[in-house]
């Protein structure tokens, strides 16, 4: 990004550009953490690191405020790694290529990592900008947020001292966020045996691509297509007539991203290959025209020949496809307390073929913990009914963050917002997993507010962050720090 020096605030964009040069997918944060420790050392800032890798950087209070009560500023260093099919990019070694377009910063064919690199950069930029007024600050940079908030889950009591926390992982600058959904995953494994193919079969690869995808919480209400489920429907439509056999199935890359692409290799009786193609094309045309029009207009379905020498055995084809068709996906309930807020949802996020087993990963969210428990039970029931040999693992998950509009920190932030911008901010909850709920489990007296700049298309290659919005949120952030 050769133009970041012209963007304001300069310190924020400079740190963000440095973050973008270092691969930092979930579970691969060691290099970026080393960079951040070196960054802190170069500025004489003290830091500590816990057992799971979370980094805490301490920024002293400015003149006259050295002994004020500290504030915790929190963000996560990892990012979702998604790219367009035609983009050549290795997330384990290649830097993110940043672009500035029409007032937005985006990436060249990949996710940007503004979620949550911009939040990290803002927290650390307090040590760079001159003329600010703020109390002592503890910047908590967590790891592995995108795979299940495991970094926040590993924070131990006593790691930080502040009891007021600003989370910078929200994506809408017109609101303050004071609550979030809890979440839990379901990993279903359908076990099979490899079956040799007899004569007379031809291999075909069916690929669904071109969907928008997006964040499985923030974008779940936009009715975007799920590539995995569309592919399953197409194959089931053909299976009613053509007795093909499934070879493998792959789709999605992150449990918390709406799948944009999915592929299946199938073994089709050679004499019925033409019929198979016609059936898939007919079903695809209807789905694209009637369900995805105006939402996923770039969706495509392609069929090509491929080499196959085996298939998944027994009745695995129908077991897997019917399971995918039956799993809950999308918005399941709306909040009665907060108009327009999704209460409960589920996302069929990933499907992989591992040897002879097919693994399906679902990400469920709800601000109603009873509803979340019921949804998790529903996954178990569906898996058991359709395949009594299917194994299902459901990790503990993470709690929601209960809203408290009357909290002193929320009220102070709202006052700052109104003073700076002349309007009263809307207080909202978010249908996504923030680390706030996990941290309040460890620190029950922690007072929290969350805000951040406008980010569109998070968790997808369409991700972009508004330059003007970053400047606006920086003004709010430093204004709140001055008031606290």
N, C-alpha and C positions, 0 to 999 in steps of 0.2 A: 504494500500500500504506500505509494510514493507521495500521497497528498495528505497524510494524516496530520502533518505539522500545521496545516492551515485550519484544522478543525478545533473547536473550542468546547470544553476546557482542554487545553493542550496536554496537561499532565494525565488526564483520564485517557485520552486517545493514544498517548505515547505508551502508557502501561498496557493498554489493550492490544496495541500492535505487537509489543514484546510477547505477550501471552500467545498471540496468534501464530508466532513463529515456532512454537514448541508443541508437538503433538500432546494432547491431553484428553484422549478418550477415557471413559470410565475404566478404572483399573490400570491405567497407564499414565499415572500422574507424577511419577518419581522425578522425571526431568523438569517438569514445570515447577514442582516444589523446590527442587535444588536452585532453580533460577530465582524463585521468590526469596529464598533464604539468603542468596548472594545479594539480591536487591536490598534486603533489610540490612545486611552487614555493611554494605557500602554507605548506608545512611545512618549508621550507628544505632539502629533500632534493635531492641531485644526481641527474640522470638523463642518459641518452644514448640515441640511437636509431640503428639500423643502416640499411643501404641498402634492406632489404625492409620496414622499418617496425617491427621488434621494438623494444620499449622496455625499458630496464634502469634500475630505480630502486634507488638505494643508501641503505640505512638503517644508520646508524652503530651500532656495538656499544654496549651499555649500560655504565654506570659500572664500571670495573675490567676490562672485556672488550674495550676498544676495539682492541687489537692482536691479538686472537685470530684464528685462521684463519677466513676468511669462509665462509658457507654460501649456496649458490644456492637460491632458492625459485622454482619455475617453474609457470606456468599459461598458458592462452591466453585472449585477450580476445574472440574471435569465438564465435558460437553458430549452431546449426542453426535455420533459419527454417521452421517447419512450423505450419500452423493447420488447424482444422476447416473443412470446406467452408462452413458457415453463418456463420463468424466473419469480421467485417469488420475487417481489420487490414492496414496497409501497413508491412512490415518496414523500409522505407527511411526512414520518418519517424515512425511511431507508437511510443510507449513501451510496454514490456511492462506489462500490468496484473496486479499481484501480488495474490494472495489467500492468507489464512491459514485453513486448514481442518483441523480434527482433528489438530493437531500437525505439519502439513506446510505448506510454502509451495509454491504452485503458481501457474499463470497462467490468465487468463480466455480459454480457447479457443486458446491458442498454446503453442509451446514456451516454457519458463521461462528457459533460459539459465543454470541452476545449473551445467550443464556448459559452461563451466568458470568462470562468474562467481563462484561461491562460493570456488573455489580462489584466484582473483585477489584477492578481498576478504580472505581469510585472510592471504595474504602481505603485503598492504599494511597490514592492521590491526596488524601488529607495531609500526608507527610511531605508532599511536594509543593503544594500551593502556599505562597506567602500571603500574609495579611489576614489569615483566617483566625477565628476565635472558636476554640472547642475544648472540652474537658479531656482528660486522658481517654484514649480510645484503645480498645482491644479488637483487632480485626481477626475474626475467626474464619479461616478458609478451609472448608470441609472437602473431603474426597468422596468419590463414588456416589454422588447424589442421584445421578440419572439411572442407575441400575437398581435403586431401592433405598436410597437415603442411608446407606450403611455407615458412611462416615459420621453423620450426625448421631446415628444409633450408638456409635462407639465412643462418643464424647463422655468422659467420666466426670462425676461431681468434683468440683475444685479446680478444673482445668482453666477456667477464667473466673474473674472476680466480679464483673459487672452484673447488675440486675435490671438494666434497661438495654433493650436490643433493637437495632434497626436491621431488618432483613432487606437486602437489595435484590431480591429474586422475583419481583413482580414485573408485569409487562404492559402496564397501562398508566400513563402519567396523569390521568384525570381523577384517579381514585387512590384512596388509602385502603390497604387490605388488612383485615383484622381477623381472618379465619380461613381455614383451608380444609379440604377433604382428607380423610384417611384412605389408605389403600392396602391392597393385598393381592398377591399373585397366585395363579394356579398353573402348575406345570403338569401337563397330561402326556404320558408316554404310552403309545400304542405299540406293543411288541409284536414282532412278526418273524417269519423265517424267509430266507431267500428261496426263490423258486426259479429253476431253470426254464428257459423258454423253448418251446418246441418249434418246429418249422412253421413258416407261414405268418410270422409276425413282423411288423415294421415299427421302428421307433419314431415317435413324434414328440416334439417339445412344444408345449403350450405356454405362452408368456403373456402375462398381463402387466402393462406398464403405463407410464404417463399420468398417474394419479397425483393429486396434490399432497396427500398424506397430511402430516401435521402433528401437533401435540395431542395425545390421547385424552387429555383432560380439557385443555383450553379450547380445542377445536372439535370436540366430540359432538357438539350440538349443530355443526355445520353440514351434517349429512354427507360428508365426503365418503367416497367409495373406499372399501377395504379390499385391497388386491387379493388377499388370501381367500376371503369369502366369495368374492366374485369368481375366482378361479375354481373353487369347489363347486359353485353353482353351475358353471359351464361344463365341468366334467360330469356332474350328475345328470345334466340334461342329455349329454351324449350317451351316458351309461344305460339309459333306459332302452336304447336300441342296439348299441355296439358294446359287446362284452370285452372291453379293453382291460388291461392290467396296469396298475400303478407301479412305476419304477422308483420314483422319488418325488418329493414335494419340498419346495423351498420358498420362503416368503418372509418379508420384514426383516429387520435387523435389531430393533429395540422394542421391548415389551411396552414402553410408554410412548411409542410413535405409531400413528395410523399407517399401516403398510401401504407403500406406494407401488411396489412391484412384487410379483410372485410367479414362479415357474413350476411346471410339472413335466416330467418325462413319463410317457406311457407307451406300453406295447399294445399295438392295435392289430387285429387280424388284417392281413394285407388286402384282402378282398373288400374290406369295409373301411379302409383308410379315407376314401372319398366321402363316404357317408358321415364318418366321425367329424371330418373338417366342416361339412355343411351344417351339422347339428350345432357344433361349437360356434361357428360364425353367426348362425341365426340367433342363438341365445345371446351372444355378445352384442349384436346389433340392437336387440330389444333393450338390454340393460343400459347400454350407452345412450340410446335415444330417449328412453322413458324414465330412467332413474338418475343418470349422471349429467343430463343436459343442463347447462348453466352452472354446474358445480365442478365437474371433472371433464371438461370438454376435450382435453388432450388424451383421454384414456384410449389405449390401443390394445388389441388382442392379436397376437401373431402365432402362427403354427408353422413349424419347420421340421424337416426330417432330422433325426439324430440316431446315433448308434446305441443300441441296448442289447445286453446279453443275458439279462435276468429280470425278474419282477419281484414284487413283494408277494409272498405266498398266501394261500388260503383265500378267505374273503376279505383280506385287508383293504382292498380298494374301497369297497362300500363302507366298511367300518370307519375308515378315516374320513371319507367324504361326508358321510352322514353325521359324524361327530362334529365336524366343522360347521355343517349347516345348522345343527341344533344349538350350538353354543351361543349364549347371549352376547350381543354386541351393540354398541351405541348407547344412546340415552335411555335409561330405564325408569327414571323418576325425576320430577322437578321439585325444588324446594318449596315448601309451603310458607316458610318463614321469610325468605328473601326472593322477591319476584325476579324471574328470569335466570335464577341460578340453578344449574343442574345439580341435583342431589346425588343421584346414583347412576353410574355408567360402567360399561365394561368394554374392553378392547382386545380382540383376538390379534395379538401383536406380532407373533413370530411362529413360524412352522419350519422345522428342520428334519431332514432324514439323516439319522445317525446309524450307519450300517444297515440293519434291517428294522430299526425302530423309528417311528415318527413321533417327534416331540412338538407339542403345541403349548405356547405360553400365552396366558391371558392376564391382563392387568385390569383389576377392578378398583373402583373408587366410590366413596360415599362420605358425605358429612354426617350421615346417620349410621352409627356403628352397628345398630341392630340390623339395618338393611344390608350393610356390608357383610355381616356374618351370614345372613340369609343368602346373599349372592354367592358367597364362597361355598355354602352347602349346595346350592343349585348346580354349581360346576361339578361337585362330587357326584351328585345324583345323575346328571346327564351322562357323565363319563361311565358310571357304573351300569346304567340302563343300556347304553349302546355297545359297551364292550366290558364285560365283567373281568377281563384280563388286563384292562388298562390300569397303569399305575398313576396315581395323582399325588403330587407334593404341593403343599400350600404353606409357604413360610409365614412367619408371624405377621409381617407387614409393618405398617406404621400408623400412628394415631392421627386423628384430625386435630386441628387447633381451634378451640372454642372461642368465638368472638366475645370481646369485652369492650363495647363502645365507650364505656366510662373510664377506661384506664388512663392514668395520668399521662403516659407517653403518647397514646392516641390523641388525647385532647391537646397536648402541646404541639404535636405535629399538625393537627388540623388548624390550630391557631396560626402557626407559621405559614401554612398553605394559603389561608385566607388573607393574611397580611401581605404576602408576597404577590399573589396572583389576583386578589380581589374577588375571589369566589370561594364558596364553601365546598370542600371536597366531598365526594360521595364515599361513604364507608362501605366496603364490600367484603364478601368472602369469595374464595376462588376454588373452582373445581379442579384442583391440582394438588399435588403433594409438595408442601413446603416443609423445610426442616424444623419449623417452629414448634410443631406438635411434639416431636421427639425431644427437643431441647427443654420444653416445659415439663416433660416427664422427669428429666434429671434435675431441673431447676424450677420447682413449682412456683416460686415467687418471681420468675422472670417476666417482665413487662415488655411486650413486643408490638411493633408496628412494621408493616412491609410496604414498600413502594419501589417503583422502578420506571425506566423509560419505555416508550412504545416499541415493542418488538413484535413483528409479524412473522408468521410461518415458522415459529420455533420447532425444532426437531425435524426440519425438512430442509432441502437445499434452497428453498425459497426464503429462508430466514433472513431478516433484515432489521436494522435498528435505526430509528430516526435520529439524525444529527441534532436537530432542534430540540427534540425531546430529551436527549442526553443533557444538553445545556440547561433545560428547564429543571430536570430532576436534580442536577448538581446544585442549582440555585436553592431548591427546597432542602436538599440534604445539608448543605452548609448553613442554611438559615436555621434549621432545626438544631444543629450542633451549637450554633451561637446562642439559641434560647435556652437550651437544656442546662 
